[in-house]
């Protein structure tokens, strides 16, 4: 009887560990370098069946997805957390119920002033859905190909270098920590 109970506990523990390991793989696959200014300055759309990353209206159309089938969001980026707020009329609903997605900010470093006069950076699309290698702007002013695994740390835009892990933390054990971080930026709202 004790051996059977021990075996059942061991099997359940192995299955639980395997489930946790799959989450880690999913998180690493969703790292993207983004232009923070572009990401936060417009209404984007969440369509989880198509992409874990918010899409612009034109990107939805290119993928054949109707806007009515996606959730409109406004994205806000902080030091450790990024959030997609539901934005039914273009303005974010900043409440606990208004949270559509929570993401981890992996790297966010100010890089303003590093562009020479006349230079214009090539930036990474918020969706990162293109089949061709992503091109990002580097401090030297030379465009560089970014490996899919992001083994390089690209810089983007003239304002911020922002790398976000677009693995959504809503519904995970980490959600409470992320919401706690947001409460520090929006006290009384969340």
N, C-alpha and C positions, 0 to 999 in steps of 0.2 A: 504494500500500500504506500509506504513512504517513497519507494523508488518511483512508482507511478506519479505521485504528486511532484517529486523533484523533477522528473522528466517533463511533465506538463509545464512547470514553471520555467524550465530551461528553454523549451520550445517557444513559449509565449515571449520570453525575453529576447530571443533571437529574432522573432518576427517584428517586435517593437523596434529593435536596433536597426533592422533593415529598412523600416519605414522612415526612421530619422535620417538615415544615410541618403535616401532618395531626395529628401527636402534640401539637403546641403548641395547636391548636384544641381537641382533646379535653381537655387539661388545664384550659383556661380555662372550659370548660363545666361543670366539676365543683367549682367554688368554692361552699362553703356556710358560713354562719354557724351555729354549733351551741352548744348549752348543754353545756359540757364536763362538768359534773357529771352530767347525764343520760347523756351518751355513754359515760362511764367507769364508771358505777355498776351496770351491768346486763349480762347476757349478751345480745349482739346476734347477728344472723345475716347472713352474706355469701351472697348469691345473685346472682352476676355476670350471669346471663342476664336478671335483672329490674332490678337496680340496682347501681351502682358504690358506693353508700353503704350502710353497714350498716343493717339493719332490725331493729326490735323484733319480738317474736313476734306481736303483734297486727297489725302492718303486713304481716307475711308472710301471715297469715290473710286480711286484707282484699284482698290481691293474688291469693289463691287458690294460694299456694305452701305445700306441706307442709314442716314443719320438717326432716324427714328428708332433703329435697333441698337443704338449705342447710347451711353450715358455721357452727357456733357459735363466736363469738369474744368476747374481752374486749379493749376498746380502751384504750390507754395513750397519753397526750399529753405530749410534751416541748416544749422551746422551738422546735425546728426540724422535728421529725418526730413523726408519730403512727403507731402500729402496731396492727394487729389480730392478736392472738395466738390461735391455735387453743385453744378451751376446750371440749373434749369433755364434761367433767363439771362445767362451770361455773367452773373455775379455769384461768387461762391457763398454757399450756405455753411457758415463756420459754426457747426455744432457737432456733437458726437454722432448724431444721426446723419450728418452731411458728409461723413468720411466715406469715400468710395475706395481708396487704396492708401496704404502706408508703405513707404520704401525707406531703405537705409541709404544715407549719403555716405559714400565711401571716401571721397576726396573732394574738398572744396577749398581752393586756395585763390586769393585775389591775385590777378596778373595784369591789372590795369597799367597802362603806360609802357608796356613792352613792345607795342607796335610802332614801327617807324611811320612817318608821314607818307600817305599814299598806299600803305599796305592794307590789304583786306583779307582777313582769315577765311578759310574754308571751314565750315562748321558741320558737325554731325547732326543729322536730322533727329528730332525727338523719338521717332519710331525705330530707327536703325534697321529697317526692314529690307534694305536694298540687297541684291544678290552680289553686287560688286564690292570689293574691299572698301571699308570706310576710310575717308580721308579726313585728317584733322590738322589743324594749324599748330605748328610747333614754335617755341620762342625764337628759334633762329630765323623764322619767316619762311621756312621751306616746308611744303606739304609732305607729310609722311604717311605711308600706308600703316594702318593699325591692324594688328593681328586680331582674329576673331576672339582669341582667348584673352585679349587685352594684357598681354605680357608687357607691353609698353604702356607708359602712362601718358596719353595724349593731352594736349592742352587745347581748349576751345574758347572761342569768342574773345573779345577784348576786355571783358569784365571779370569773368570767373572761369576757373577750371573746375568743372563739376563732373564727378563720376557717381552715378546712382546705380544701386542694385535694385532693379525693377521687380524683384520677387516680392509679391504683395504679402504684408504681414497681418492683414485683417483676417481674423479667424484663427490665427496661430497663437501659441502661448506667449509670443513676444508682443502681441498687440497692446497689452496693458502698459508695457514700458514705453512704446511709441506714443500712445495717447498721453501718457504722463509728460513726455517731452513737449508735445504740442500744448499742453495746459500751461507750460511755462511761458510760451509765446502768446497764447490767447487766454489769459486768466479770466475765469467767469464764463467763457464761451463753451468750454468743453466739460 
